[in-house]
Amino acid sequence: MKDQIYDCVIVGGGPGGLTAAIYLARSHLSVAVVDDGHSRAAMIPLSRNQAGFPDGISGSDLLARMRSQASKYDVTIQTGHVEALVKTNDVFVLRFSDSNVIRAQSVLLATGVRNRRPAMPDVDHDAAVARGLMRYCPVCDAYEITDRRIGVIGTGDQGIGEAVFLRSFTDDITFISPDARHDLSCDQSAQLEALGIKTISGPIAGYEYHDDAVTVITAESKTSFSSVYLALGSDVRSGLAEMVGAELTEDGYVSVDRHQRASIAGLYAAGDVVLGLDQITNAMGQGSVAAIAIRNDLFGRYPSMTLRRIRKSLAEI
């Protein structure tokens, strides 16, 4: 018997990937999840938007529960980083950084995006995020900073958009350039002024952390805030899709249809690696949609056999 060919390998162990794994395994498919440990969900100190958890749940706790649930249905969950993805004779080959490989009939990319971080030690960054002194997602947690003094680090349209979004939660917002002076048009400056959003020019020289505040230090000032939002952008982790020739959007997201199918047969994508709302619930919804599409597409190849018999037949090839 040759090496196992999984029905589906899911790259990414966040909420979208784990949701898909649960659905697929409960359809009697053989599933492996490859997790490199970089899910943004794991950084969430306490999510209060997640329905069913009235007192909130940490991202790490939510992921642990989902991994436990997936394991009940024999999902293989392994730690590793997929370096390369190729497709040969309708079989995907995933190569790891240690040169090991696994094969699959289908692949779901749930690799997400990576936030661009400020120039600071990782240990300080992670501690500030855990304490709520630094934040990334206004949709997730702006409620918690209602009527407080907030800083937004960023510039350009994205930074302005985040500052404007937060304006409905507090009237004390300062827009801080991370590297140099803000490059704002007359219209942008007028918009910020009309909303009462103050501006501070960079570069940022450092940060000081207190029990309930963070101080941003620039050449011109030292200003303390209850919390600071980091609006520095993000990088889409769509390299594997590009490697196998899948179509991407102009911004680098994986292009998918309404069933989460990518442009390469057998390849699917869900979660933040697909353009849309970067939210746990959205990723989970896309993961379930992708799983049903994968199940239906695989079963369509062998409609006269149960999926358990299909798996047994492929293992004996």
Order of alpha helices (4+ residues) and beta strands (2+ residues): beta-alpha-beta-alpha-beta-beta-beta-beta-beta-alpha-beta-alpha-beta-alpha-beta-alpha-beta-beta-beta-beta-beta-beta-alpha-beta-alpha-alpha
